[in-house]
Amino acid sequence: MTPQEILKKHWGYSAFKPLQKEAIEAALSGRDCLVVLPTGGGKSLCYQLPAAMGKGLVLVVSPLIALMDDQVAAAREAGLAADALHSNLKVAPKREVYKNLADGTTQLLYVSPERLLAGDLFDLIAERLILAAVDEAHCVSHWGHEFRPEYRRLTEALDRFPKAARMALTATATPAVQRDILAQLALRSPELLIGHPDRPNLIYRAFPRRDQIKQVLETVRRHPGEGGIVYAQTRKDVERLAASLKKEGVSSAPYHAGLNAEDRRKAQDDFVNERLDVVVATIAFGMGIDRSNVRYVIHANTPRSVEHYQQESGRAGRDGLPAECTLLFSASDLATHRWLAKKDIYITAERARALDNQLKDIGRYAVSPVCRHGLLVEHFGAPYPADGVPHGEEGCGACDVCLGETKGLPPEEAILTAKKVLSAAWRAEGRYGTGYVVNLLLGRPNDRMTANGHDQLKVFGLLQEAGEPAVRSWIDQLIVQDYLEVTEESEYPLLRITQAGRDLCQDKGEVRLGLPVQAAKGKKKSKALRNAAPGFTESDEALFEKLRAVRRALADKAGIAPYVVCQDTTLLEIAAVKPATPEALLDIKGMGEKRVKKYGALFLDVLAGKNPAVE
């Protein structure tokens, strides 16, 4: 069978997504390649389909056990003989995996880097191995956002399979990280298959953080009953936000490394299996989470890098349906990241420099009153828009700037406002913190200010009409642009003007300042669904929910995640098209022969108005 025929038979799709076919052809012809595709771009198919061709074994190096187990389940649902070897595997299942490998029946094997480097698998798999795929390949790079030392040693193992093609895959890699991947994995004359990083189905928003729980709730309440992830910076933040959401009646749970293993497992399982709407988590949660119908991701604190943000926000809308990504920014978050990095005894000077650059980049993304889609795409070295044709006056139509929710100040007003803020910091002589400078600009005296005579300065009350949220936001924006700095030379952080700030006050340089102008307006769920499948109408929603209920029952019975049975997009198309026969179900994207055989009759019963019992 051809790759196209295999795609239809096992996965139920008639056409490949961009660059999938090229990656598959490279693997089947024994050529190395680097595959960079955005989340939801179909990376796993690039190595799963070669395994389904029946020409040999495909090895996948994957960093997380949860990710391996989910992908093994999904591959088996598609009809592949897939297994995984990891530390959580019990004796009997592990024995079964080794038996399958010895018998030559395994088509797809997932292992961790540590498990592969142990060395006992080499002789067992070498003869049949046609492809070694390294997933999450950005972990190999010091310049990436999730560096893992064991990834640096993978070439030792890959060199044991000289005849097997090598495939490195990631969703987030700047040009520098791409070059590092090529070097560290010793890819041989590789094909570079670099997809465009934009996710047009995502609405990006970045606002100054003022009332964290209120701002988080604004987004959560736009998505009642839908799946969402809220990222916070510390365990204390996670616990506080999770408790606040639960108090407001939101189905939510915390997730962080300080919880016991059972609580973490339950939170993750309940979320993936759609028994829980919201997980509030540190970055300990996420890389292995494949739930496809996450409708929003909120960063209640600023992430550590643009790469982290792209990866974490990318967990929204993996099914291609509209989803929302909101970032709440404060410059204090960047200071916390730097403080935590200093406590890391393993951090090298190289990693420290990389982290500092990453923090500056995410700060600029969060505060610049420029199209968020454009900023993200350009960070990864790609043009925006991809076709080179400029957007109209409304811009991308999918971020707070282009939707008119954040406005940039005109250049003359921006420079004048910046000078006022910088002058106040200058007059305070770098001896006070941000709050003192804010009060100075707002004309709010206190005993210390009066004793210093600062209430008599010309800058006193200079921005009184702007209000505290605006003034604090402008200070953060000037910190990010290196015109102000927060020092740690004393017991308390002090706000100081930099040399660049002094130069700006003398008209040397330029500055961008912006402000939120209105609350974000979310799309109604029904509208998002109507846009998801041709012919889907509001009247089909009840049918879609019945199909979801049957899917959940099937998933619970099999002990797998609902999206492994099939994705929301597949159920939406079934609800819209209403196929009446198994043959017609085969024409639905995402079904495939095995799924129609296993689940087709139950889905057809729902369409016929029956209440099928999942036995």
Secondary structure as GFF3:
##gff-version 3
##sequence-region A 1 615
A	DSSP	alpha_helix	3	6	.	.	.	ID=ss1
A	DSSP	pi_helix	7	11	.	.	.	ID=ss2
A	DSSP	alpha_helix	20	28	.	.	.	ID=ss3
A	DSSP	beta_strand	33	36	.	.	.	ID=ss4
A	DSSP	alpha_helix	43	52	.	.	.	ID=ss5
A	DSSP	beta_strand	57	61	.	.	.	ID=ss6
A	DSSP	alpha_helix	65	77	.	.	.	ID=ss7
A	DSSP	beta_strand	82	85	.	.	.	ID=ss8
A	DSSP	alpha_helix	91	103	.	.	.	ID=ss9
A	DSSP	beta_strand	108	111	.	.	.	ID=ss10
A	DSSP	alpha_helix	113	117	.	.	.	ID=ss11
A	DSSP	alpha_helix	122	125	.	.	.	ID=ss12
A	DSSP	beta_strand	129	134	.	.	.	ID=ss13
A	DSSP	three_ten_helix	137	140	.	.	.	ID=ss14
A	DSSP	three_ten_helix	149	153	.	.	.	ID=ss15
A	DSSP	alpha_helix	154	158	.	.	.	ID=ss16
A	DSSP	beta_strand	165	170	.	.	.	ID=ss17
A	DSSP	alpha_helix	175	184	.	.	.	ID=ss18
A	DSSP	beta_strand	191	194	.	.	.	ID=ss19
A	DSSP	beta_strand	202	208	.	.	.	ID=ss20
A	DSSP	alpha_helix	212	220	.	.	.	ID=ss21
A	DSSP	beta_strand	227	231	.	.	.	ID=ss22
A	DSSP	alpha_helix	235	247	.	.	.	ID=ss23
A	DSSP	beta_strand	252	255	.	.	.	ID=ss24
A	DSSP	alpha_helix	261	272	.	.	.	ID=ss25
A	DSSP	beta_strand	278	281	.	.	.	ID=ss26
A	DSSP	beta_strand	294	299	.	.	.	ID=ss27
A	DSSP	alpha_helix	306	313	.	.	.	ID=ss28
A	DSSP	beta_strand	323	329	.	.	.	ID=ss29
A	DSSP	alpha_helix	331	343	.	.	.	ID=ss30
A	DSSP	alpha_helix	349	367	.	.	.	ID=ss31
A	DSSP	alpha_helix	372	379	.	.	.	ID=ss32
A	DSSP	beta_strand	406	408	.	.	.	ID=ss33
A	DSSP	alpha_helix	411	427	.	.	.	ID=ss34
A	DSSP	alpha_helix	434	442	.	.	.	ID=ss35
A	DSSP	alpha_helix	447	452	.	.	.	ID=ss36
A	DSSP	three_ten_helix	454	456	.	.	.	ID=ss37
A	DSSP	alpha_helix	468	480	.	.	.	ID=ss38
A	DSSP	beta_strand	484	487	.	.	.	ID=ss39
A	DSSP	beta_strand	494	497	.	.	.	ID=ss40
A	DSSP	alpha_helix	499	505	.	.	.	ID=ss41
A	DSSP	beta_strand	514	516	.	.	.	ID=ss42
A	DSSP	alpha_helix	525	530	.	.	.	ID=ss43
A	DSSP	three_ten_helix	538	540	.	.	.	ID=ss44
A	DSSP	alpha_helix	541	558	.	.	.	ID=ss45
A	DSSP	alpha_helix	562	565	.	.	.	ID=ss46
A	DSSP	alpha_helix	568	577	.	.	.	ID=ss47
A	DSSP	alpha_helix	582	585	.	.	.	ID=ss48
A	DSSP	alpha_helix	592	607	.	.	.	ID=ss49
###
